Amino acid sequence: MGLAAKIAGYGAPGPPGPLAFFPQLEAPMTLNPQAPARTAPAPAAADGSPARPIVRFETVRENPRIKTLVRHSDECLAHIGYTEHGERHVGLVAHIAMNVLKRLGHPERDVELAGIAGYMHDIGNGVNREGHAQIGAVMAMQLLIEMGMPDAEMAKVIAAIGNHHEIDGDPVNVVAAAVMLADKSDVHRTRVRNPDFIKFDIHDRVNYAVEKSFLNVDESHKSITLELTTDSAISQVMEYFEIFMTRMLACRKAAMFLGCTFGLSVNGNRLT
């Protein structure tokens, strides 16, 4: 599912240029003409290179507009019967993604970008569930430009958001790989909204059966393992595979991108 969108280039003197997805992103402008002007670059660094503002994870997490979008997206999914995708989920995904890259020794800034991408990865659900990853990437692009994030960093973040869904996503950079692993590892009974056990569908039943989940990153052996403790009286392991096989394959791809193997352990028994 692709998101077709073309944004006309902003006019410098001379003949009109071709349509482009990223028109002069380094220029001090925003894609929304009514939005506040982009923050001007900070004074030049000691070596003469222009210093760019650093957008921190905490700044993104506490941004009122982003908070509203996260909550709105979760409300939309609640109306169509999905499990929890709100602040608990995105906050957990952000911290797991940061932990994955930190444990594997990646640069501190990539660790923080993984947290930013993880926190923003589901905002597209507030527009439509179908294509939500790509929708969310475009939304995040504008938000991060307005916050002053340098384009190279913004590009990593939106690539991670646009590729986090297991159906049509790929680990195109280390940030994307970490977010994909973190998102798919959040399976737990606290995500189930439906209080009536008799009305559980298979997704509710599988999530509710999981009493504990932990993504174990073993940097010395270059292995990543999703460890689950489940109540087999509520849901059998085969039901987990029935609905999550695609997610586990996505996790394997993501782990391989990071130079690791991926495995699944249920109640102490390694299954993959």
C-alpha positions as CSV (number, residue, x, y, z in Angstrom):
1,M,0.0,0.0,0.0
2,G,1.7,3.1,-1.1
3,L,0.8,6.7,-0.3
4,A,0.8,8.7,-3.5
5,A,1.5,12.3,-2.8
6,K,3.4,14.9,-4.8
7,I,4.3,18.3,-3.5
8,A,5.2,21.1,-5.9
9,G,8.7,22.6,-5.5
10,Y,8.9,26.0,-4.0
11,G,9.9,28.6,-6.5
12,A,13.5,29.8,-6.8
13,P,14.2,32.0,-9.7
14,G,14.3,30.4,-13.1
15,P,12.1,27.8,-14.9
16,P,9.9,25.6,-12.8
17,G,11.5,22.4,-11.6
18,P,10.1,18.9,-11.4
19,L,7.6,17.8,-8.8
20,A,9.3,16.4,-5.7
21,F,8.4,14.7,-2.5
22,F,10.9,16.8,-0.5
23,P,11.0,20.3,-1.8
24,Q,14.1,22.2,-0.5
25,L,13.8,20.7,3.0
26,E,16.9,22.5,4.1
27,A,15.3,25.9,3.4
28,P,13.7,27.8,6.3
29,M,10.1,26.9,5.5
30,T,7.3,24.5,6.4
31,L,5.0,22.5,4.2
32,N,2.1,24.1,5.9
33,P,2.0,27.9,5.0
34,Q,-0.1,28.6,8.1
35,A,2.4,26.8,10.5
36,P,4.9,28.8,12.5
37,A,8.1,29.5,10.7
38,R,10.9,27.0,11.1
39,T,13.3,27.7,13.8
40,A,16.4,29.5,12.5
41,P,19.7,27.6,12.7
42,A,21.8,28.2,15.7
43,P,25.0,30.2,15.4
44,A,27.9,28.5,13.7
45,A,29.9,26.0,15.6
46,A,33.6,26.6,16.5
47,D,34.7,24.9,13.3
48,G,32.6,27.2,11.2
49,S,29.9,24.6,10.3
50,P,26.3,25.7,11.0
51,A,25.0,24.2,14.3
52,R,21.6,22.6,13.9
53,P,19.0,22.3,16.7
54,I,18.8,18.9,18.4
55,V,15.3,17.6,18.8
56,R,15.3,15.4,21.9
57,F,13.1,12.4,22.7
58,E,11.6,14.2,25.7
59,T,10.7,17.2,23.5
60,V,8.8,15.0,21.1
61,R,7.1,13.0,23.9
62,E,5.9,16.2,25.7
63,N,4.8,18.0,22.5
64,P,1.1,18.9,22.9
65,R,0.2,18.3,19.3
66,I,2.0,14.9,19.2
67,K,0.2,13.9,22.4
68,T,-3.1,14.8,20.9
69,L,-2.4,12.8,17.7
70,V,-1.3,9.7,19.8
71,R,-4.5,9.9,21.8
72,H,-6.7,10.5,18.8
73,S,-5.2,7.6,16.9
74,D,-5.8,5.3,19.8
75,E,-9.5,6.5,20.1
76,C,-10.0,5.8,16.4
77,L,-8.7,2.2,16.7
78,A,-10.8,1.6,19.8
79,H,-13.9,2.4,17.7
80,I,-13.0,-0.3,15.2
81,G,-12.1,-2.9,17.8
82,Y,-8.3,-2.9,17.9
83,T,-6.2,-3.4,21.0
84,E,-4.6,-0.5,22.8
85,H,-2.3,1.7,20.6
86,G,-2.1,4.7,22.9
87,E,0.5,6.3,25.2
88,R,1.3,3.0,26.9
89,H,2.1,1.3,23.7
90,V,4.0,4.0,21.9
91,G,6.0,4.8,25.1
92,L,6.9,1.2,25.5
93,V,7.9,0.8,21.8
94,A,10.1,3.9,22.1
95,H,12.0,2.6,25.1
96,I,12.4,-0.9,23.7
97,A,13.7,0.5,20.4
98,M,16.2,2.7,22.3
99,N,17.3,-0.3,24.4
100,V,17.9,-2.5,21.3
101,L,20.3,0.0,19.7
102,K,21.9,0.9,23.0
103,R,22.6,-2.7,23.9
104,L,24.1,-3.3,20.4
105,G,26.4,-0.4,20.7
106,H,24.9,2.0,18.1
107,P,25.6,5.7,18.3
108,E,23.8,7.7,21.0
109,R,21.9,9.8,18.5
110,D,20.6,6.8,16.6
111,V,19.4,5.5,19.9
112,E,17.4,8.7,20.5
113,L,16.0,8.8,17.0
114,A,14.7,5.3,17.5
115,G,12.9,6.6,20.6
116,I,11.4,9.5,18.6
117,A,10.3,7.2,15.8
118,G,8.9,4.7,18.2
119,Y,6.8,7.3,20.0
120,M,5.4,8.7,16.7
121,H,5.0,5.4,14.8
122,D,1.3,5.0,15.1
123,I,0.0,8.6,14.6
124,G,-1.3,7.7,11.1
125,N,-4.0,5.6,12.6
126,G,-5.8,8.8,13.4
127,V,-6.4,9.2,9.6
128,N,-6.9,5.6,8.5
129,R,-5.8,2.2,9.6
130,E,-5.0,1.2,6.0
131,G,-1.7,2.8,5.1
132,H,-1.2,4.2,8.6
133,A,2.5,3.7,8.5
134,Q,3.0,5.8,5.4
135,I,0.4,8.3,6.4
136,G,2.1,8.7,9.8
137,A,5.5,9.1,8.1
138,V,4.3,12.1,6.1
139,M,2.6,13.6,9.3
140,A,5.9,13.1,11.2
141,M,7.9,14.8,8.5
142,Q,6.0,18.0,8.8
143,L,6.0,18.0,12.6
144,L,9.7,17.3,12.8
145,I,10.6,20.0,10.2
146,E,8.6,22.5,12.2
147,M,10.5,21.4,15.4
148,G,13.8,22.1,13.6
149,M,15.1,18.6,13.2
150,P,17.9,18.4,10.6
151,D,16.8,16.7,7.4
152,A,19.2,13.8,7.6
153,E,17.8,12.8,11.0
154,M,14.2,13.5,10.0
155,A,14.7,11.1,7.0
156,K,15.8,8.3,9.3
157,V,12.8,8.8,11.5
158,I,10.2,8.9,8.8
159,A,11.7,5.9,7.1
160,A,11.3,4.0,10.3
161,I,7.7,5.1,10.8
162,G,6.8,4.3,7.2
163,N,8.3,0.8,7.4
164,H,7.2,-0.4,10.8
165,H,4.1,-2.4,9.6
166,E,4.9,-6.0,9.0
167,I,2.8,-6.3,5.9
168,D,4.5,-3.8,3.8
169,G,7.6,-2.6,5.8
170,D,11.3,-3.4,5.7
171,P,14.2,-2.6,8.0
172,V,15.7,0.1,5.8
173,N,18.0,1.5,8.5
174,V,19.0,0.7,12.1
175,V,16.3,2.9,13.5
176,A,13.6,1.2,11.4
177,A,14.9,-2.2,12.5
178,A,14.7,-1.3,16.2
179,V,11.2,0.1,15.9
180,M,9.9,-2.9,14.0
181,L,11.3,-5.3,16.7
182,A,9.9,-3.1,19.5
183,D,6.5,-2.7,18.0
184,K,6.0,-6.4,17.3
185,S,7.2,-7.5,20.8
186,D,4.4,-5.6,22.6
187,V,2.0,-8.4,23.2
188,H,0.4,-8.4,26.7
189,R,-3.0,-8.7,28.4
190,T,-2.9,-5.0,29.3
191,R,-3.5,-4.2,25.6
192,V,-7.0,-5.9,25.7
193,R,-9.8,-3.3,26.0
194,N,-12.7,-5.7,26.0
195,P,-13.6,-6.6,29.6
196,D,-16.1,-9.4,28.5
197,F,-14.1,-12.6,28.1
198,I,-16.9,-14.4,26.3
199,K,-16.6,-11.8,23.5
200,F,-12.9,-12.1,23.0
201,D,-11.7,-12.6,19.4
202,I,-8.5,-14.5,18.7
203,H,-6.4,-11.3,19.0
204,D,-7.9,-10.5,22.4
205,R,-7.4,-14.1,23.6
206,V,-3.8,-14.3,22.5
207,N,-2.9,-10.9,24.0
208,Y,-4.8,-11.6,27.2
209,A,-3.0,-15.0,27.6
210,V,0.4,-13.3,27.7
211,E,1.3,-12.5,31.4
212,K,4.8,-11.3,30.6
213,S,6.7,-10.3,27.5
214,F,10.4,-9.3,27.3
215,L,12.6,-8.6,24.3
216,N,16.0,-9.9,25.4
217,V,19.0,-8.5,23.5
218,D,22.2,-10.5,24.0
219,E,24.9,-8.3,22.6
220,S,27.7,-10.9,23.3
221,H,26.0,-13.6,21.2
222,K,24.3,-11.2,18.7
223,S,20.9,-12.7,19.4
224,I,17.5,-11.1,20.1
225,T,14.8,-13.2,21.7
226,L,11.1,-12.4,22.4
227,E,10.4,-14.2,25.7
228,L,6.8,-14.8,26.6
229,T,5.1,-16.2,29.7
230,T,1.6,-17.3,28.7
231,D,-1.5,-18.9,30.3
232,S,-2.2,-21.9,28.0
233,A,-5.6,-22.3,29.6
234,I,-6.6,-19.0,27.8
235,S,-4.8,-19.5,24.5
236,Q,-2.7,-22.2,23.0
237,V,0.7,-21.5,21.5
238,M,-0.5,-22.4,18.0
239,E,-3.0,-19.5,18.2
240,Y,-0.1,-17.2,18.7
241,F,1.6,-18.4,15.6
242,E,-1.7,-18.3,13.7
243,I,-2.0,-14.5,14.0
244,F,1.6,-13.4,14.6
245,M,3.6,-15.5,12.2
246,T,4.0,-12.5,9.8
247,R,5.2,-10.4,12.7
248,M,7.8,-12.9,13.8
249,L,9.1,-13.0,10.2
250,A,9.4,-9.2,10.2
251,C,11.3,-9.5,13.5
252,R,13.7,-11.9,12.0
253,K,14.4,-9.5,9.1
254,A,14.9,-6.7,11.5
255,A,17.3,-8.7,13.7
256,M,19.3,-9.8,10.6
257,F,19.6,-6.2,9.5
258,L,21.2,-5.5,12.9
259,G,23.5,-8.4,12.5
260,C,21.6,-10.7,15.0
261,T,19.6,-13.8,15.0
262,F,16.0,-13.8,16.3
263,G,14.2,-16.3,18.4
264,L,10.9,-16.8,20.2
265,S,10.7,-18.4,23.7
266,V,7.3,-19.3,25.3
267,N,7.2,-20.4,28.9
268,G,10.9,-21.2,28.8
269,N,10.8,-23.3,25.6
270,R,12.6,-21.9,22.6
271,L,10.4,-22.4,19.6
272,T,12.4,-20.6,16.8
